[in-house]
Amino acid sequence: MRTSNSVRKACFASIVGLGMAFSFGTASASDCHPPKYVYKTVTIYETVRQPIVKSIVKYDHCHKAYLEKVVTYKVVQIAVEKRIRIAL
C-alpha cells in the first residue's frame, strides 16, 4: 500500500512537470515586448434612414377632405469620427 501511494505521487509529479515544461517551452523573445500601437482618427460616413412625417390631404367617398399622416424615409450619410489602432 505504501509503495503504491509513492508511485502515484511520483507519476503525478512527473506528469505535472512535463506539462509545465511544454507550456513554458513555447515562449520566445518577441513575447517579452508587446507591439507598439498608434491611434489615428478617421472620418467614416454611415448611412442612416431618417423618418419624415408628411400630412397629405385625402378625400373620402363623399368628397370630404381630411388630413392623413404618412411616414416616409430619407437616406442621409452622417460623418462619424472613429479612432483606429495601427500597429507599428
CYANA upper distance limits for C-alpha pairs under 8 A (distance plus 0.5 A):
  1 MET  CA      5 ASN  CA      7.04
  2 ARG  CA      6 SER  CA      6.99
  3 THR  CA      7 VAL  CA      6.54
  4 SER  CA      8 ARG  CA      6.59
  5 ASN  CA      9 LYS  CA      6.69
  6 SER  CA     10 ALA  CA      6.62
  7 VAL  CA     11 CYS  CA      6.64
  8 ARG  CA     12 PHE  CA      6.59
  9 LYS  CA     13 ALA  CA      6.58
 10 ALA  CA     14 SER  CA      6.68
 11 CYS  CA     15 ILE  CA      6.67
 12 PHE  CA     16 VAL  CA      6.66
 13 ALA  CA     17 GLY  CA      6.49
 14 SER  CA     18 LEU  CA      6.59
 15 ILE  CA     19 GLY  CA      6.63
 16 VAL  CA     20 MET  CA      6.72
 17 GLY  CA     21 ALA  CA      6.67
 18 LEU  CA     22 PHE  CA      6.74
 19 GLY  CA     23 SER  CA      6.69
 20 MET  CA     24 PHE  CA      6.56
 21 ALA  CA     25 GLY  CA      6.34
 22 PHE  CA     26 THR  CA      7.63
 27 ALA  CA     31 ASP  CA      7.06
 28 SER  CA     32 CYS  CA      8.00
 29 ALA  CA     33 HIS  CA      8.31
 30 SER  CA     34 PRO  CA      8.11
 35 PRO  CA     87 ALA  CA      7.41
 35 PRO  CA     88 LEU  CA      7.79
 36 LYS  CA     87 ALA  CA      6.51
 36 LYS  CA     88 LEU  CA      6.30
 37 TYR  CA     85 ARG  CA      6.77
 37 TYR  CA     86 ILE  CA      5.99
 37 TYR  CA     87 ALA  CA      4.96
 37 TYR  CA     88 LEU  CA      6.30
 38 VAL  CA     85 ARG  CA      6.30
 38 VAL  CA     86 ILE  CA      5.71
 38 VAL  CA     87 ALA  CA      6.88
 38 VAL  CA     88 LEU  CA      7.64
 39 TYR  CA     83 ARG  CA      6.71
 39 TYR  CA     84 ILE  CA      6.08
 39 TYR  CA     85 ARG  CA      5.10
 39 TYR  CA     86 ILE  CA      6.60
 40 LYS  CA     83 ARG  CA      6.01
 40 LYS  CA     84 ILE  CA      6.00
 40 LYS  CA     85 ARG  CA      7.03
 40 LYS  CA     86 ILE  CA      7.83
 41 THR  CA     81 GLU  CA      6.96
 41 THR  CA     82 LYS  CA      6.13
 41 THR  CA     83 ARG  CA      4.97
 41 THR  CA     84 ILE  CA      6.94
 42 VAL  CA     81 GLU  CA      6.14
 42 VAL  CA     82 LYS  CA      5.93
 42 VAL  CA     83 ARG  CA      6.71
 42 VAL  CA     84 ILE  CA      7.68
 43 THR  CA     79 ALA  CA      6.85
 43 THR  CA     80 VAL  CA      6.13
 43 THR  CA     81 GLU  CA      4.97
 43 THR  CA     82 LYS  CA      6.87
 44 ILE  CA     79 ALA  CA      6.30
 44 ILE  CA     80 VAL  CA      5.74
 44 ILE  CA     81 GLU  CA      6.64
 44 ILE  CA     82 LYS  CA      7.63
 45 TYR  CA     77 GLN  CA      6.39
 45 TYR  CA     78 ILE  CA      5.90
 45 TYR  CA     79 ALA  CA      5.05
 45 TYR  CA     80 VAL  CA      6.48
 46 GLU  CA     77 GLN  CA      5.92
 46 GLU  CA     78 ILE  CA      5.87
 46 GLU  CA     79 ALA  CA      7.06
 46 GLU  CA     80 VAL  CA      7.56
 47 THR  CA     75 VAL  CA      7.24
 47 THR  CA     76 VAL  CA      6.23
 47 THR  CA     77 GLN  CA      4.94
 47 THR  CA     78 ILE  CA      6.93
 48 VAL  CA     75 VAL  CA      6.28
 48 VAL  CA     76 VAL  CA      5.83
 48 VAL  CA     77 GLN  CA      6.61
 48 VAL  CA     78 ILE  CA      7.67
 49 ARG  CA     73 TYR  CA      6.46
 49 ARG  CA     74 LYS  CA      6.06
 49 ARG  CA     75 VAL  CA      5.09
 49 ARG  CA     76 VAL  CA      6.74
 50 GLN  CA     73 TYR  CA      5.95
 50 GLN  CA     74 LYS  CA      5.72
 50 GLN  CA     75 VAL  CA      6.87
 50 GLN  CA     76 VAL  CA      7.61
 51 PRO  CA     71 VAL  CA      6.96
 51 PRO  CA     72 THR  CA      6.32
 51 PRO  CA     73 TYR  CA      4.97
 51 PRO  CA     74 LYS  CA      6.89
 52 ILE  CA     71 VAL  CA      6.14
 52 ILE  CA     72 THR  CA      5.68
 52 ILE  CA     73 TYR  CA      6.14
 52 ILE  CA     74 LYS  CA      7.46
 53 VAL  CA     69 LYS  CA      6.96
 53 VAL  CA     70 VAL  CA      6.22
 53 VAL  CA     71 VAL  CA      5.06
 53 VAL  CA     72 THR  CA      6.84
 54 LYS  CA     69 LYS  CA      6.09
 54 LYS  CA     70 VAL  CA      5.76
 54 LYS  CA     71 VAL  CA      6.83
 54 LYS  CA     72 THR  CA      8.04
 55 SER  CA     67 LEU  CA      6.60
 55 SER  CA     68 GLU  CA      6.06
 55 SER  CA     69 LYS  CA      5.03
 55 SER  CA     70 VAL  CA      6.75
 56 ILE  CA     67 LEU  CA      6.07
 56 ILE  CA     68 GLU  CA      5.83
 56 ILE  CA     69 LYS  CA      6.78
 56 ILE  CA     70 VAL  CA      7.57
 57 VAL  CA     65 ALA  CA      6.88
 57 VAL  CA     66 TYR  CA      6.18
 57 VAL  CA     67 LEU  CA      5.21
 57 VAL  CA     68 GLU  CA      6.91
 58 LYS  CA     65 ALA  CA      6.16
 58 LYS  CA     66 TYR  CA      5.97
 58 LYS  CA     67 LEU  CA      6.67
 58 LYS  CA     68 GLU  CA      7.38
 59 TYR  CA     63 HIS  CA      5.75
 59 TYR  CA     64 LYS  CA      5.80
 59 TYR  CA     65 ALA  CA      5.05
 59 TYR  CA     66 TYR  CA      6.63
 60 ASP  CA     64 LYS  CA      6.09
 60 ASP  CA     65 ALA  CA      7.27
 60 ASP  CA     66 TYR  CA      8.18
